């Protein structure tokens, strides 16, 4: 759909208007609570100021969305085909709206407590809960696509931690006999580059998830049922819109999450922050290219834990880690239940 066609449609279809607004609000919340993870470490090590980091994140989120969507839309495809809301497109659209409301409620609660929850997991759980509500069973869940979520969860946990641990140890071996002042200057500049890389892959991964949901809403609003395995094409105007809204969210509320992930969990030096970002970015890029929907928050946090563990297990704030892990564990059932209940409520009201 071209931009002018979309604007004409949204001006006459109030259901599409509401769906679009809710989806954009979820993207805003993602920028608010999830995107700051990409720049948390480079801000924490004082390699770059928070204001400059936010601007950098917005630019590289946009580049990540544009570049990756032009060469590979595997993640968007996974999200687009993850659920089946049934043959009644009006009810399906109501369920999708309910899922977006549920995700917003969950995300705002997590942000209020300063906990870096995963909007990716919340998105997947919310639309799955709504699909179960509208179908009255798990028949609306595409098991093959859901398995990609499980694979991504395992990948981000094991490889994120392992890559962070291994890469920081490698840096320590390589730089063991080098002048500490010179390496610190190098890694301080490298932190800016690695932070930009993290913002790029965040846009490439998370931008695709929300574009997939946005396109699903547009399709349903047009009265079309989405068959399983449907191929999608992401318009450039949607890529730009998603990146702008995500960047706006980061600029509004990002520092609270930056503090939790980059500062409170473990104190990092410049080379450790660099190792964290490069390890996490590589893991997310691999997941994006293979169509596995992973959480930027999860991958980045596991990478930080790996680096911190390599430094000294006792220096890791395990109380913060436990709090975050509990949030991740509760996200799937919690947000899924909220999506389910909101879908039931919306179907009764509308």
SULGIMO-V476316 format. One record per residue. RES is the residue in one letter. BURIAL is b if it has 9 or more other ideal C-beta (glycine too) atoms within 8 Angstrom, else e. D_FIRST is the distance of its C-alpha to the first C-alpha in whole Angstrom. Layout:
res = [RES/RES]
burial = [BURIAL/BURIAL]
d_first = [D_FIRST/D_FIRST]
This chain:
res = [X/X/X/X/X/X/X/X/X/X/X/X/X/X/X/X/X/X/X/X/X/X/X/X/X/X/X/X/X/X/X/X/X/X/X/X/X/X/X/X/X/X/X/X/X/X/X/X/X/X/X/X/X/X/X/X/X/X/X/X/X/X/X/X/X/X/X/X/X/X/X/X/X/X/X/X/X/X/X/X/X/X/X/X/X/X/X/X/X/X/X/X/X/X/X/X/X/X/X/X/X/X/X/X/X/X/X/X/X/X/X/X/X/X/X/X/X/X/X/X/X/X/X/X/X/X/X/X/X/X/X/X/X/X/X/X/X/X/X/X/X/X/X/X/X/X/X/X/X/X/X/X/X/X/X/X/X/X/X/X/X/X/X/X/X/X/X/X/X/X/X/X/X/X/X/X/X/X/X/X/X/X/X/X/X/X/X/X/X/X/X/X/X/X/X/X/X/X/X/X/X/X/X/X/X/X/X/X/X/X/X/X/X/X/X/X/X/X/X/X/X/X/X/X/X/X/X/X/X/X/X/X/X/X/X/X/X/X/X/X/X/X/X/X/X/X/X/X/X/X/X/X/X/X/X/X/X/X/X/X/X/X/X/X/X/X/X/X/X/X/X/X/X/X/X/X/X/X/X/X/X/X/X/X/X/X/X/X/X/X/X/X/X/X/X/X/X/X/X/X/X/X/X/X/X/X/X/X/X/X/X/X/X/X/X/X/X/X/X/X/X/X/X/X/X/X/X/X/X/X/X/X/X/X/X/X/X/X/X/X/X/X/X/X/X/X/X/X/X/X]
burial = [e/e/e/e/e/b/e/e/b/b/e/e/b/e/b/b/b/b/b/b/e/b/b/b/b/b/b/b/b/b/b/b/b/b/b/b/b/b/b/b/b/b/b/b/b/e/b/b/e/b/e/e/b/b/e/b/b/b/b/b/b/b/b/b/b/b/b/b/b/e/e/e/b/b/b/b/b/b/b/b/b/b/b/b/b/b/e/e/b/e/b/b/b/b/b/b/b/b/b/b/b/b/b/b/b/b/b/b/e/b/b/e/e/e/b/b/b/b/b/b/b/b/b/b/b/b/b/b/b/b/b/b/b/b/b/e/e/e/e/b/b/b/e/e/b/b/e/b/b/e/b/b/b/e/b/b/b/e/b/b/b/b/b/b/b/b/b/b/b/e/b/b/e/e/b/e/e/e/e/e/e/e/b/b/e/e/b/b/b/b/b/b/e/b/b/b/b/b/b/b/b/b/b/b/b/b/b/b/b/b/b/b/b/b/b/b/b/b/b/b/b/e/e/e/e/b/e/e/e/e/e/b/e/b/b/e/b/b/b/b/b/b/b/b/b/b/b/b/b/b/b/b/b/b/e/b/b/b/b/b/b/b/b/e/b/b/e/b/b/b/b/b/b/b/b/b/b/b/b/b/b/b/b/b/b/b/b/b/e/e/b/b/b/b/b/b/b/b/b/b/b/b/b/b/b/b/b/b/b/b/b/e/e/e/e/b/e/e/e/b/b/e/b/b/e/e/b/b/e/e/b/b/e/b/b/b/b/b/b/b/b/b/b/b/b/b/b/e/e/e]
d_first = [0/4/7/8/6/6/10/11/10/12/15/16/15/17/17/13/15/18/16/14/17/19/17/17/21/21/20/22/25/24/25/28/30/28/27/31/32/31/33/36/39/38/39/42/44/43/42/39/39/37/35/35/33/31/30/30/28/25/25/25/23/20/21/21/18/17/19/19/16/16/19/19/16/19/20/16/16/20/19/16/19/21/22/22/22/23/22/22/18/20/22/20/18/21/23/20/20/24/23/22/25/27/26/26/30/31/30/31/35/35/34/37/39/38/37/34/32/30/26/25/28/27/23/24/27/26/23/26/28/26/25/29/29/27/28/32/32/31/30/26/27/26/29/28/25/27/30/28/28/32/32/30/33/36/35/34/37/40/38/37/41/42/41/41/45/45/44/46/49/48/48/51/53/52/52/56/58/56/56/55/54/52/50/49/48/46/44/44/42/40/39/37/35/35/34/31/30/30/27/25/26/25/22/21/22/21/18/17/18/16/13/14/15/12/9/12/12/9/10/13/13/11/14/14/16/15/18/20/19/16/14/11/9/9/7/10/10/10/13/14/14/15/18/19/20/21/24/25/26/28/30/30/32/32/36/37/35/37/40/40/39/40/43/44/44/46/47/46/47/45/45/45/41/40/41/39/36/36/37/34/32/33/32/29/28/29/28/24/25/26/23/26/25/27/28/29/32/33/33/35/37/39/39/41/43/44/45/47/48/49/51/53/52/54/52/49/48/48/48/44/43/44/43/39/40/41/37/35/37/37/33/32/34/34/31/30/33/31/28/30/32/29/27/30/31/28/28/31/30/27]
